[in-house]
Amino acid sequence: MRKSLYNYFIYKLARPRLQFWYEKLFRILIGFMGYMNWSPDFKMTGEKKLWKIINKYDLKYALDIGANSGQWAEMVLSTTSLNVISVEPQFTAYTKLTTLKEKYGNRFQSFNLALGNSKTEILINTNKNSSELSYIDQNLENMPLLFGQSVEKEKIKMETLDNLYLDNYDLLKNIDFVKIDVEGYEKQVLLGANAFFQKVKPAFIQIEINWHLIYTNATLYQFSLMLSKYNCYKMLPGGKVLYKVDPNYPINNLFQLSNFLFIRKDINF
C-alpha cells in the first residue's frame, strides 16, 4: 500500500515544470548532508570542530597537499600544537606561505611543487585573482566553474609523494594527518603515494570531493579501494562532525563540495 501511494505521488509530481523547484529543495537538503557547505573559516565544512575532537590523539605532524595560500595550514597551526608541512605548486600562492614561516618558525615547512603519479614538469592553468581556480588536468577546462577563468599557464615541477618521502625521510616519516585538496588531481596523488602510505601509515587522510572529479574520472569509491586499510567518514558542520559512510553507496559519491576523512581501521574513534 505504501509503495503504491509513493508511486502515485511520483507519477503526479515528477513533472518537467517542477524540476527547478525540486533542484532548489535538493540543494537545501544536501547541505544538511554535508555537501556544498564551504566557508573561509572552515566552520561550515566541520573541519574546525574536527580538530578539537581529534586533538586527543596527540598528533604531531600534518601534511597539507594543495596548500593554496595557507588557509588550512593557518587554521591547524593556530588551533593545535601540530607541525605542518605544506605542498603548493603555484608560485604566487606559494610565496604567500612565507608569512606562516615567519609566524610559526620551525613548526611550518613547505615545498613549491605539485604531487602526482610521476616525476616531471607540467603546465598548470592559473587564475591571477584566485589560486583556487587553478588546475592541472586539461579535461577541467570545460568545467563550467573554470571555463574561461584560468587561461594563463605556469610550468611547475611535479613529484610523487613516494619520492618526496624518500628524499625528506626525517621530515615526513612521522606524518599523522594528510590533507589532499588538489582540484580534481586527488587520484594521481594517491597513485604516487603507495610506498608512503604503506610505510608511514598516517592515522587520518582527508580528501576533498567536488565536481572536478566528474571530469577527471575519479570517485570516492575508487579512493576507498586505494585506501583499503581505512574506514571512510563524511564531515558534517555540527554534532560529532563525522558520519561513517559506505563508499560503494551512490549517494556518497555525489559530486558536490564535501570532505571525507579516512581513519585507519585499527584506530578506535
C-alpha positions as CSV (number, residue, x, y, z in Angstrom):
1,M,0.0,0.0,0.0
2,R,2.8,2.4,1.0
3,K,4.7,1.7,-2.2
4,S,1.6,2.2,-4.3
5,L,0.9,5.5,-2.7
6,Y,4.5,6.6,-3.2
7,N,4.3,5.6,-6.9
8,Y,1.1,7.6,-7.2
9,F,2.7,10.8,-6.0
10,I,5.8,10.2,-8.1
11,Y,3.6,9.8,-11.2
12,K,1.7,13.0,-10.3
13,L,4.5,15.2,-9.2
14,A,7.5,14.2,-11.3
15,R,6.8,16.9,-14.0
16,P,9.3,19.0,-16.0
17,R,7.8,22.3,-14.8
18,L,8.5,21.4,-11.2
19,Q,12.2,20.3,-11.7
20,F,13.6,23.8,-11.0
21,W,12.0,23.9,-7.5
22,Y,13.0,20.3,-6.8
23,E,16.6,21.2,-7.6
24,K,16.4,24.1,-5.2
25,L,15.0,21.9,-2.5
26,F,17.7,19.3,-3.2
27,R,20.3,21.9,-2.7
28,I,19.0,22.7,0.7
29,L,18.7,19.1,1.7
30,I,22.3,18.1,0.7
31,G,23.6,21.0,2.8
32,F,22.2,19.1,5.8
33,M,24.1,16.0,4.5
34,G,27.5,17.8,4.4
35,Y,27.6,19.0,0.8
36,M,28.3,22.5,-0.6
37,N,29.0,23.9,2.9
38,W,32.1,25.9,2.1
39,S,33.2,28.8,4.4
40,P,36.6,30.6,4.7
41,D,36.8,29.9,8.4
42,F,36.3,26.1,8.0
43,K,33.3,26.1,10.3
44,M,30.6,25.1,7.8
45,T,32.7,22.2,6.5
46,G,33.2,20.8,10.0
47,E,37.0,21.0,9.7
48,K,37.5,23.5,12.5
49,K,35.5,21.4,15.0
50,L,37.1,18.2,13.8
51,W,40.5,19.4,15.1
52,K,39.0,19.9,18.6
53,I,37.9,16.3,18.5
54,I,41.0,14.6,17.2
55,N,43.4,16.6,19.3
56,K,43.0,13.9,21.9
57,Y,45.1,11.6,19.7
58,D,48.2,13.7,20.3
59,L,49.1,14.2,16.6
60,K,52.4,15.7,15.8
61,Y,52.7,16.3,12.0
62,A,50.2,17.2,9.3
63,L,50.9,17.1,5.5
64,D,49.0,19.7,3.6
65,I,48.8,18.7,-0.1
66,G,47.4,21.6,-2.1
67,A,48.1,24.3,0.4
68,N,46.8,27.2,-1.7
69,S,47.7,30.4,0.2
70,G,48.0,28.5,3.6
71,Q,44.4,28.9,4.9
72,W,44.1,25.4,6.1
73,A,47.6,25.3,7.5
74,E,47.0,28.5,9.4
75,M,43.8,27.0,10.9
76,V,45.7,23.9,12.1
77,L,48.8,25.8,13.3
78,S,46.7,28.3,15.3
79,T,44.3,25.8,16.9
80,T,46.7,22.9,17.6
81,S,50.3,22.2,18.5
82,L,50.9,20.3,15.3
83,N,53.7,20.9,12.8
84,V,52.5,21.4,9.3
85,I,54.3,20.6,6.0
86,S,52.6,22.2,3.0
87,V,52.9,21.4,-0.7
88,E,51.8,24.0,-3.2
89,P,52.7,24.1,-6.9
90,Q,51.6,27.6,-8.0
91,F,54.4,30.1,-7.3
92,T,52.2,33.1,-6.5
93,A,50.2,31.1,-3.9
94,Y,53.4,29.5,-2.6
95,T,55.1,32.9,-1.9
96,K,52.2,33.7,0.5
97,L,53.2,30.8,2.7
98,T,56.3,32.7,3.8
99,T,54.1,34.6,6.3
100,L,53.4,31.2,8.1
101,K,57.1,30.5,8.3
102,E,57.7,33.9,9.8
103,K,54.8,33.4,12.3
104,Y,55.3,29.8,13.3
105,G,59.0,29.2,12.7
106,N,60.1,25.6,12.6
107,R,56.5,24.4,13.1
108,F,55.9,25.1,9.4
109,Q,57.8,23.8,6.3
110,S,56.8,24.0,2.6
111,F,57.6,22.7,-0.9
112,N,56.9,24.5,-4.1
113,L,55.8,21.7,-6.3
114,A,52.8,19.5,-7.3
115,L,52.3,15.9,-6.3
116,G,51.1,13.4,-8.8
117,N,51.9,9.9,-10.1
118,S,55.1,10.8,-11.9
119,K,58.3,12.9,-11.7
120,T,58.1,15.5,-14.5
121,E,57.5,19.1,-15.4
122,I,53.9,20.1,-16.3
123,L,51.8,23.1,-17.1
124,I,49.2,24.3,-14.6
125,N,46.3,26.6,-15.7
126,T,46.2,29.6,-13.4
127,N,43.9,32.5,-12.5
128,K,45.7,35.6,-11.4
129,N,43.0,36.6,-8.9
130,S,42.3,33.2,-7.3
131,S,44.6,30.2,-7.0
132,E,41.6,28.1,-6.1
133,L,40.6,28.2,-9.8
134,S,43.9,26.7,-10.9
135,Y,44.0,23.2,-12.2
136,I,46.4,20.7,-13.9
137,D,44.1,18.2,-15.7
138,Q,43.2,19.7,-19.1
139,N,39.8,17.9,-19.0
140,L,38.8,20.6,-16.5
141,E,38.9,23.4,-19.0
142,N,35.3,22.5,-20.0
143,M,34.1,22.6,-16.4
144,P,31.5,25.5,-16.1
145,L,33.1,26.8,-12.9
146,L,36.5,27.0,-14.6
147,F,35.6,27.7,-18.3
148,G,37.5,30.8,-19.4
149,Q,38.7,31.6,-15.9
150,S,42.2,30.1,-15.8
151,V,43.8,30.9,-19.2
152,E,47.3,31.6,-18.1
153,K,49.8,28.7,-17.9
154,E,52.7,28.2,-15.5
155,K,55.4,25.5,-15.7
156,I,55.6,23.6,-12.4
157,K,57.6,20.7,-11.0
158,M,55.7,17.5,-10.3
159,E,56.9,14.8,-7.9
160,T,55.4,11.7,-6.4
161,L,54.8,11.6,-2.7
162,D,56.8,8.4,-2.6
163,N,59.9,10.2,-3.9
164,L,59.3,13.3,-1.7
165,Y,59.2,10.9,1.3
166,L,62.4,9.2,0.3
167,D,64.2,12.5,-0.3
168,N,62.9,14.0,3.0
169,Y,62.6,10.9,5.2
170,D,63.3,12.6,8.5
171,L,60.7,15.3,7.8
172,L,57.9,13.1,6.6
173,K,58.5,9.8,8.5
174,N,56.1,10.7,11.3
175,I,53.1,12.2,9.4
176,D,49.9,11.6,11.3
177,F,47.4,13.5,9.2
178,V,47.3,14.0,5.4
179,K,45.0,16.6,3.7
180,I,44.6,16.3,-0.1
181,D,42.8,19.2,-1.9
182,V,44.2,19.4,-5.4
183,E,41.2,20.4,-7.6
184,G,40.5,17.0,-9.2
185,Y,44.0,15.6,-9.1
186,E,43.5,13.6,-6.0
187,K,43.6,10.2,-7.7
188,Q,47.0,10.9,-9.2
189,V,48.3,12.0,-5.8
190,L,47.2,8.6,-4.3
191,L,48.7,6.7,-7.2
192,G,52.1,8.2,-6.5
193,A,51.9,7.5,-2.8
194,N,51.7,3.7,-2.3
195,A,55.0,3.3,-0.5
196,F,54.4,6.4,1.6
197,F,51.0,5.1,2.9
198,Q,52.4,1.5,3.5
199,K,55.4,2.7,5.5
200,V,54.2,5.8,7.3
201,K,50.6,4.7,7.9
202,P,49.1,8.1,8.7
203,A,46.2,7.8,11.1
204,F,44.0,10.2,9.2
205,I,43.6,11.1,5.5
206,Q,41.3,13.9,4.5
207,I,40.2,14.2,0.8
208,E,38.0,16.9,-0.7
209,I,35.4,15.8,-3.2
210,N,34.0,18.2,-5.8
211,W,32.5,18.2,-9.3
212,H,36.0,18.3,-10.7
213,L,36.0,14.5,-10.3
214,I,33.4,14.2,-13.0
215,Y,35.9,15.4,-15.5
216,T,38.9,13.5,-14.1
217,N,37.1,10.1,-13.8
218,A,37.5,9.6,-10.1
219,T,35.1,8.7,-7.3
220,L,35.0,8.3,-3.5
221,Y,34.6,4.5,-4.2
222,Q,38.0,4.5,-6.1
223,F,39.7,6.3,-3.3
224,S,38.3,3.8,-0.8
225,L,39.8,0.9,-2.9
226,M,43.2,2.7,-2.8
227,L,42.9,3.2,1.0
228,S,41.5,-0.2,1.8
229,K,43.0,-0.2,5.4
230,Y,40.9,2.9,6.3
231,N,37.3,3.5,7.2
232,C,35.5,6.3,5.5
233,Y,33.7,9.2,7.2
234,K,31.8,12.2,5.9
235,M,32.4,15.5,7.6
236,L,29.4,17.5,8.8
237,P,29.2,21.0,10.2
238,G,27.8,20.1,13.6
239,G,27.4,17.5,16.2
240,K,30.1,14.9,16.4
241,V,31.2,16.1,12.9
242,L,32.0,12.6,11.4
243,Y,29.4,10.2,10.0
244,K,30.6,6.8,8.8
245,V,29.6,6.1,5.2
246,D,29.9,3.2,2.7
247,P,31.9,4.5,-0.3
248,N,30.0,1.9,-2.5
249,Y,26.7,3.7,-2.0
250,P,25.9,6.0,-4.9
251,I,24.7,8.9,-2.8
252,N,28.1,9.1,-1.1
253,N,29.7,9.6,-4.5
254,L,27.8,12.8,-5.1
255,F,29.9,15.3,-7.0
256,Q,29.4,18.4,-4.9
257,L,31.8,20.1,-2.5
258,S,32.3,17.8,0.5
259,N,35.1,16.5,2.7
260,F,35.7,12.9,3.7
261,L,38.1,11.6,6.4
262,F,39.7,8.2,6.1
263,I,40.6,6.8,9.5
264,R,42.9,3.9,9.9
265,K,40.9,0.8,10.8
266,D,43.0,0.0,13.9
267,I,42.2,3.3,15.5
268,N,39.3,3.4,18.0
269,F,37.4,6.5,17.0
